[in-house]
Structures are given as C-alpha cells and as structure tokens.
Amino acid sequence: QKEVEQDPGPLSVPEGAIVSLNCTYSNSAFQYFMWYRQYSRKGPELLMYTYSSGNKEDGRFTAQVDKSSKYISLFIRDSQPSDSATYLCAMMEYGNKLVFGAGTILRVKS
Amino acid sequence: NAGVMQNPRHLVRRRGQEARLRCSPMKGHSHVYWYRQLPEEGLKFMVYLQKENIIDESGMPKERFSAEFPKEGPSILRIQQVVRGDSAAYFCASSSDRLSYNEQFFGPGTRLTVL
C-alpha cells in the first residue's frame, strides 16, 4: 500500500465548475499537508499548505484536512482554463522529506 | 531573487555513461532536496543535504547514485553507469530552515534520457 493515494484522473470539467481533488494517506505521523500545481515540463509550485486538521482558504482555493479520516482535499471554485495542470498532494512528518501523491491531471474546458 | 536553478535542463546519455545534475538553491537557502519523477508517477524523495552534510539519503538507490552539496558551489546529483530505467525528471528543491515547516521551492528540473 502506498503511503499517499491520489486518483490520477484525468479530471475534465467545464469552465466555472467547482473542482474537488482528494488524497488519502496511511502514515498518522504526517503533520504538514501541501498541494502543489505542476504545469507540463515545469517544476511543482506550492499552492497551499495546512498544519494539522482544518480548513484554509486562499482566493478560489480551499484546502481541507481531516486527520481522523486521513483524508485531504483541495477545492477550486470558478475554475479557469489556466487551472489546467497536474495537482500533487504532498505530506511531511517534520521538516524533512515530502511524500507525494501520484498527481491528478485537471483539464478545464472553455 | 533568482529561484532554484538546475542545469542542464535536458541531458541525454548512453547506457553506461555518467550523468551529473547540478542544482543551485535560492539565495539564503542552505537545505537542498532531490526528487525523481518517473513517467506517470509522482515525485519520489531521494536525498536531503545541507552544506557539506547528507542529512537523509533514505530514498537513494544503494548503487550508482551519489549526491553532494559542497561548501562552495552547487549541489550535484551523480549517476554512474546509467541504465534506461534512470530516465526521468530530476527535481531539486531548497528551503531556508528545517526547524519548522519551511516551503520547499522547486527548480525546473533536469530531464534525463538514457539511450
């Protein structure tokens, strides 16, 4: 069993839709939870990070962490074609290596 | 402030040759991480270094792979006697402090192709 599971998609939605991306994990020692966006042939860029359980909102993006269920989500409101990318969830125990999910390919159609 | 720099961006090697990948962290960052991304897979941690020290190499293959981050100059990931299975994108990230969460900033990656 992988430490972090993420549905690879692809996920195709019309412009303006609400997108829900999810990851599950098995390591209860994870403390920090991140979402990265990666455009084709580029390096990942951090979208949001959350420490422990709860919600965090930044513009059109909302990250949720449920440590009791070992489940994290990223919601994108009013999705735009420019949001088309691969979204990677990542987790960290403490100040060290990131453990990534496989990434979900998102396509927003105009 | 320049971001994380990696070179070369693309590297082609024949089986049995050596590959050297370079990473210059962001200014002021003293922590460097190397990750490998195989086709259709997420990034996998390889090694974490500070200046002149390897902190965690739990993700490094036991043979042919080595990494260093000297006092002066970039971090180097070295792959000896490359095989086709080494073809992947190799990403370097840097951060400023590991005492608490600090964002890891990623470079654009080096795409290694082994013929």
Interface residues (C-beta under 8 A of the other chain):
Chain A: V4 Q6 P8 Q31 Y32 Y36 R41 K42 G43 P44 E45 L46 Y49 Y51 L88 A90 M92 G95 N96 K97 L98 V99 F100 G101 A102 G103
Chain B: V4 Y33 Y35 E40 E41 G42 L43 K44 F45 Y48 I55 D56 S58 G59 F91 A93 R98 L99 S100 Y101 N102 E103 Q104 F105 F106 G107 P108 G109 R111
